[in-house]
Amino acid sequence: MFFSWYKKFSSQPHQPFFTSGILFFILFMSLFVATYSNILILDSSVLTYHAYSMIFVIFIQFFLGFLFVVFPRFLVQADIETKVYMNLFLLYFFASLGVFLTLIFYSKGTFIFQILMLIAQIMSFKLLYLIHQKSLIKVKEDTKWVLIAFFSGLISHGLFIISNLDFSFSYLISKFAINGGFYLFIFMIIFTISQRMIPFFTTSKAPDYKINKSENLLTLVFVFLALKVVLLSFDNVKLNLIVDVPLFIIFTKELIRWKLPFFKVPAIMWVLFLGLYWIPVAFFISIIEGLMAFYDPSIVFEKAVIHTLALGYFITVLVGFGTRVILGHSGSTPHANNFAIFVFIAIQIITLFRIFTSFSLNFGLNYMALLDITAILLIFGLLLWSSKYITILLKGK
């Protein structure tokens, strides 16, 4: 019976990776709540148990599940063998579980599983790179940028592990690694997939829609994001204006140019559109933060920009893509019923609540309580979505 289930569960790459991703997302968010509520005392910093786990443990597993499906199709290559991606999945799962448990019980051992996670990511990069190299198609721009972003992530991940050695400027290295991992690794991978797949999906729902993307879009975005990562190292929000203004203009102009047909497509598509629009909103908030630093540096923005992107863009797109892929690859028609629409809208409300929580520090409100509420709402939303869609993955095809 187990072998029959395992064969179905492992029949498509997204099934094990999405399942693992959502499981550890819930676990690490629960760990975050327990720590901030003083239920649990950890030796590690928030950079490790929250930022590191989100970037290098959780989000990448979701999007690898997607990449292992679409990369061969983008490049007209054979599907990845089940044994290959399942070996990687098991390594990711074991490393993720090790990071989670050692953070709670023996933080000095966490670096061992971080190294295992890095090895899993190096192996994943090599696999995707070989598929890219074998392909004879002439235009491989999108897969090239996925690989560049992935390689940037390997560097950032390695730097973060090195920062665990606790030398004189290790904290600066860890912050640089987290910023690099967030913008050049996760953001860049998700945006590269988004700008390829969302317009393509749109044409299937609105046949008269014409894809109209700018040339060199990914090059421009990567260059400015790389500069942003460097400027963030100076801990001076005024400097962020140098890159945030161009990035806001680039993304706003691009979305206007795309002319996404909000009112001509079903919910399974407009939720992906919503996710994209959180990008310029985030950079606009960052611009305001930079300008306010000239006027009144005491105004606190906390991590509003990061969480606007992480919740508003990453998770919205993750849930949108995840719902579509899970239904499509299980033999069902990709659609969003009332349940899915409720979850989509809930994610947007949680994003707004998290932004409000960031600014609550300026109004004398109970920031810690609001933070806990936001995290608990997110956990509840993930559990709710999982109750419908992860059960489909666990059944297998």
C-alpha positions in Angstrom: 0.0 0.0 0.0 2.8 2.4 0.9 4.7 1.7 -2.3 1.5 2.3 -4.3 1.0 5.7 -2.6 4.7 6.6 -2.9 4.6 5.9 -6.6 1.7 8.3 -7.1 3.1 10.9 -4.7 6.5 11.0 -6.5 5.0 10.8 -10.1 5.4 14.6 -10.6 8.0 16.9 -9.2 5.7 19.6 -7.8 3.9 17.1 -5.5 6.7 16.3 -3.0 8.3 19.8 -3.2 5.0 21.7 -2.7 4.1 19.4 0.2 7.4 19.8 1.9 7.4 23.6 1.3 4.0 24.1 2.9 4.8 21.8 5.8 8.0 23.6 6.7 6.4 27.0 6.1 3.8 26.2 8.8 6.4 24.8 11.1 8.8 27.7 10.8 6.1 30.3 11.2 4.9 28.4 14.3 8.4 28.6 15.6 8.5 32.3 14.9 5.2 32.8 16.9 6.5 30.7 19.7 9.7 32.6 19.9 8.2 36.1 19.7 5.5 35.1 22.3 8.3 33.9 24.7 6.8 30.4 24.7 10.2 29.2 23.4 13.6 30.7 23.9 16.1 30.2 21.0 19.8 30.8 20.9 19.7 31.8 17.3 18.9 35.2 15.9 15.8 36.2 13.9 18.1 36.2 10.8 18.5 32.5 11.2 15.2 31.1 12.4 13.0 33.5 10.3 14.9 35.2 7.4 17.2 32.3 6.6 14.5 29.7 6.9 12.1 31.6 4.6 14.7 32.3 1.9 16.9 29.2 1.8 14.6 26.5 3.2 11.0 27.3 2.3 10.4 29.5 -0.8 13.0 27.8 -2.9 11.4 24.4 -2.4 8.0 25.6 -3.7 9.6 27.1 -6.8 11.9 24.2 -7.5 8.8 22.0 -7.6 7.6 24.3 -10.3 11.0 24.6 -12.1 11.5 20.9 -12.2 8.3 20.7 -14.2 8.7 23.7 -16.6 12.4 23.9 -17.1 12.6 20.9 -19.4 9.5 22.2 -21.3 10.9 25.7 -21.7 14.1 24.1 -23.2 12.4 21.2 -25.1 14.1 18.5 -23.1 13.0 15.2 -21.6 11.3 15.3 -18.2 13.6 14.9 -15.2 13.7 11.3 -14.0 11.7 10.6 -10.9 14.7 9.1 -9.1 16.7 12.2 -9.7 14.2 14.8 -8.3 13.1 12.5 -5.5 16.7 12.1 -4.3 16.9 15.9 -4.2 13.5 16.1 -2.4 14.6 13.7 0.3 17.8 15.7 0.8 15.9 18.9 1.1 13.4 17.4 3.5 16.1 15.9 5.7 18.1 19.2 5.7 14.9 21.2 6.4 13.9 19.0 9.3 17.4 19.1 10.7 17.5 22.9 10.6 14.1 23.1 12.3 14.9 20.6 15.1 18.5 21.9 15.8 17.2 25.5 16.1 15.0 24.2 19.0 17.2 21.6 20.7 20.8 22.3 19.7 21.5 25.4 17.7 25.3 24.7 17.4 24.3 21.8 15.1 22.2 23.9 12.7 25.2 24.7 10.5 25.5 21.0 9.6 22.1 20.9 8.1 22.6 24.3 6.5 25.6 22.8 4.7 23.4 19.9 3.6 20.8 22.4 2.3 23.5 24.2 0.3 24.6 20.9 -1.2 21.0 20.1 -2.2 20.8 23.5 -3.8 24.2 23.1 -5.6 22.9 19.8 -7.0 19.6 21.4 -8.1 21.5 24.2 -9.8 23.7 21.7 -11.6 20.7 19.7 -12.8 19.0 22.8 -14.2 22.2 24.0 -15.7 22.8 20.7 -17.6 19.3 20.9 -19.0 19.9 24.4 -20.1 23.3 23.4 -21.7 21.8 20.4 -23.6 19.0 22.4 -25.1 19.5 23.4 -28.8 16.8 26.1 -28.9 18.1 29.5 -29.8 16.2 31.7 -27.2 17.1 30.7 -23.6 16.9 34.1 -22.0 14.5 33.2 -19.2 16.2 30.0 -18.1 19.5 31.8 -18.2 18.2 34.4 -15.7 16.8 31.6 -13.5 20.3 30.1 -13.4 21.9 33.5 -12.7 19.5 34.1 -9.8 20.1 30.6 -8.5 23.9 31.0 -8.6 23.5 34.3 -6.7 21.5 32.3 -4.2 24.3 29.8 -3.8 26.8 32.6 -3.1 24.5 34.2 -0.6 23.8 30.9 1.1 27.5 30.1 1.4 28.2 33.6 2.8 25.5 33.1 5.4 26.9 29.8 6.5 30.4 31.4 6.8 28.9 34.2 8.9 28.1 31.5 11.5 31.8 31.4 12.4 31.2 34.5 14.5 34.1 36.8 13.5 34.4 40.5 13.9 32.1 41.5 10.9 30.1 38.3 10.7 26.8 40.1 11.3 27.5 42.4 8.3 28.2 39.3 6.2 25.0 37.6 7.4 22.9 40.7 6.6 24.5 41.0 3.2 23.8 37.3 2.5 20.1 37.6 3.6 19.6 40.7 1.4 21.3 39.0 -1.5 19.3 35.9 -0.9 16.0 37.8 -0.8 16.5 40.1 -3.8 18.9 38.4 -6.1 17.9 34.8 -5.4 14.2 34.4 -4.4 12.8 37.6 -5.8 14.7 37.2 -9.1 13.7 33.6 -9.6 10.0 34.3 -8.8 9.9 37.4 -11.1 11.7 35.5 -13.9 9.0 32.8 -13.7 6.2 35.4 -13.3 7.2 37.4 -16.4 7.4 34.3 -18.4 4.3 32.4 -17.2 1.7 35.0 -16.2 1.4 36.6 -19.7 1.5 33.1 -21.2 -1.3 31.9 -19.0 -3.3 35.1 -19.8 -3.3 34.3 -23.5 -5.1 31.0 -22.7 -7.9 32.8 -20.7 -8.1 35.9 -22.9 -7.2 34.8 -26.5 -7.1 38.4 -27.8 -4.4 39.3 -25.3 -1.1 40.2 -26.8 2.2 39.7 -24.8 4.1 43.0 -24.9 7.2 42.7 -22.6 10.2 45.1 -22.7 13.5 43.9 -24.0 16.3 43.7 -21.4 13.8 43.8 -18.6 15.5 41.1 -16.5 18.9 42.6 -17.1 17.7 46.0 -15.8 16.0 44.5 -12.8 18.9 42.3 -11.8 21.4 45.2 -12.1 19.4 47.5 -9.9 18.6 44.8 -7.4 22.3 44.0 -7.1 23.0 47.7 -6.5 20.2 47.7 -3.9 21.8 44.8 -2.0 25.1 46.7 -1.9 23.5 49.9 -0.7 21.5 48.1 2.0 24.9 47.2 3.6 25.4 50.8 4.5 22.3 50.9 6.7 21.2 54.3 5.3 17.7 54.3 3.9 18.4 57.6 2.1 20.8 55.7 -0.2 18.0 53.3 -1.2 16.4 56.1 -3.2 19.2 55.7 -5.8 17.7 52.3 -6.8 14.2 52.3 -5.5 13.1 55.2 -7.8 14.3 53.4 -10.9 12.9 50.1 -9.8 9.5 51.6 -9.1 9.5 53.2 -12.5 10.7 50.0 -14.3 8.0 47.8 -12.7 5.2 50.4 -13.0 5.9 51.1 -16.6 6.2 47.4 -17.4 2.9 46.5 -15.8 1.2 49.4 -17.6 2.7 48.1 -20.8 1.5 44.6 -20.2 -2.1 45.8 -20.0 -3.2 42.8 -18.0 -7.0 42.2 -18.6 -8.2 42.0 -15.0 -11.9 41.9 -15.9 -11.6 39.4 -18.7 -10.0 36.5 -16.8 -11.2 34.3 -14.0 -9.9 34.5 -10.4 -7.2 31.9 -11.0 -5.5 34.6 -13.2 -6.3 37.9 -11.5 -4.8 36.7 -8.2 -1.5 36.4 -10.1 -2.0 39.9 -11.5 -2.6 41.2 -8.0 0.7 39.6 -6.9 2.6 41.5 -9.5 1.1 44.8 -8.5 2.5 44.4 -5.0 6.0 44.9 -6.5 5.7 48.6 -7.3 3.8 49.1 -4.1 6.8 47.8 -2.1 9.3 50.0 -3.9 7.0 53.0 -3.5 6.9 52.3 0.3 10.7 52.1 0.2 10.9 55.5 -1.6 8.6 57.1 1.1 10.9 55.6 3.7 14.0 57.1 2.1 12.3 60.5 1.7 11.0 60.5 5.3 14.5 59.9 6.5 15.3 63.5 5.4 12.2 64.9 7.1 11.9 62.8 10.3 14.3 59.9 10.8 12.4 58.8 14.0 9.5 57.5 11.8 9.8 53.7 11.9 9.0 51.6 8.8 10.4 48.4 10.3 10.4 45.7 7.6 7.4 47.0 5.7 9.1 46.7 2.3 10.4 43.2 2.8 7.0 41.9 4.0 5.1 43.7 1.3 7.1 41.7 -1.2 7.2 38.4 0.8 3.5 38.4 1.6 2.0 40.4 -1.1 4.1 39.2 -4.0 5.8 35.9 -3.1 2.9 34.2 -1.2 0.2 35.5 -3.5 2.0 34.2 -6.6 2.9 31.0 -4.7 -0.7 30.3 -3.9 -1.9 31.4 -7.3 0.7 29.2 -9.2 0.3 26.4 -6.7 -3.5 26.2 -7.1 -3.2 26.3 -10.8 -0.5 23.6 -11.0 -2.0 21.3 -8.5 -5.4 21.3 -10.2 -4.0 21.2 -13.7 -1.6 18.3 -13.1 -4.2 16.3 -11.1 -6.5 16.2 -14.2 -8.9 18.9 -13.0 -9.5 22.2 -14.8 -7.5 25.0 -13.3 -10.0 27.3 -11.7 -10.6 29.2 -8.5 -13.9 28.4 -6.7 -15.3 30.4 -3.8 -12.9 28.7 -1.4 -9.8 29.6 -3.4 -11.0 33.1 -3.9 -11.5 33.5 -0.1 -7.9 32.3 0.5 -6.6 34.7 -2.3 -8.4 37.7 -0.7 -7.3 36.6 2.8 -3.6 36.8 1.7 -4.1 40.4 0.5 -5.7 41.3 3.9 -2.9 39.7 5.8 -0.4 41.6 3.7 -2.1 44.9 4.5 -2.3 44.0 8.2 1.5 43.2 8.2 2.2 46.6 6.6 0.0 48.2 9.3 1.9 46.3 11.9 5.2 47.7 10.7 3.9 51.3 11.1 2.2 50.5 14.4 5.5 51.3 16.2 4.9 54.9 15.4 1.5 55.0 17.1 2.3 53.4 20.5 0.4 50.3 19.6 1.3 46.8 20.8 3.6 45.8 18.0 4.4 42.4 19.4 0.8 41.5 19.7 0.0 42.7 16.2 3.0 40.7 14.9 1.7 37.5 16.5 -1.7 38.1 15.1 -0.3 38.5 11.6 1.8 35.4 11.9 -1.1 33.3 13.3 -3.5 34.6 10.5 -0.9 33.5 8.0 -0.5 30.1 9.5 -4.3 29.7 9.6 -4.4 30.8 5.9 -1.7 28.2 4.9 -3.6 25.5 6.8 -6.8 26.4 5.2 -5.3 26.3 1.7 -3.5 23.0 2.5 -6.7 21.4 3.7 -8.0 21.6 0.1 -5.0 21.5 -2.2 -2.2 19.7 -0.3 -4.5 16.8 0.2 -4.7 16.5 -3.6 -0.9 16.3 -3.7 -0.8 13.7 -1.0 -3.2 11.4 -2.9 -1.0 11.7 -5.9 -2.0 11.1 -9.5 
